Amino acid sequence: MTLLARRRRKVEINIVPLMDVLTILIFFFLVSMQFREIKTLNLTLPEVETAGKNEFVSPMVIAIDGEGSLYVNGTPASDEILVELVKMVSSQSTNITVLIKADEETPLNRVTLVMDTCRKVGLNKIRLQSR
């Protein structure tokens, strides 16, 4: 009867160490996160079904919104400022890739203006980004 008289202890899970580990992980992720200010334009890029991965690392990004306004590396620019900036970039190197991001509603003449401006100063590595 001694064997039958013994009762098993109830299994207990101590939650306090689990909470400590969870708290430390949360603090670690909060401290190690990088907070960056992301500047984005509200562009709807045209969709291309045959395109591959469209991630370009480019020192010069020219964006054109639906109304035809120009942005060089996120800064608004007029046509005259664009010409001067492109000349400055080409004076450093003509091997620089220019990435053009144009909204799908952008008039074609604005895109061709940017491409012609780049080619006139010798920047022939021009890429168009789509989604």
Secondary structure, DSSP 8 states (H G I E B T S, - for coil): -HHHH----------HHHHHHHHHHHHHHHHH----------------TT--------SEEEEE-TT--EEETTEEE-HHHHHHHHHHHHHH-S---EEEEE-TTS-HHHHHHHHHHHHHTT---EEEE--
